[in-house]
């Protein structure tokens, strides 16, 4: 069976996240590479498609509104 093409990457990521990530891989007897590839596939399959489901201008308005009302949201969340 021919090997699939690969590309070497070297992203800089949060240390705490990497520690958790590599711990999960080790606990499951998997390599960090394997778990990272599955996480990337999951993101591309489930998360990325939903990002374009909302018009960009609607999301921009939502973000502005959320930023503007953040203090109110925090107060309401305490109730």
Buried (B, 14 or more C-beta within 10 A) or exposed (E): EEEEEEEEEEEEEEEEEBEEBBEEBEEEEEEBEEBBEEEEEEEEEEEEEEEEEEEEEEEEEEEEEEEEEEEEEEEEEEE
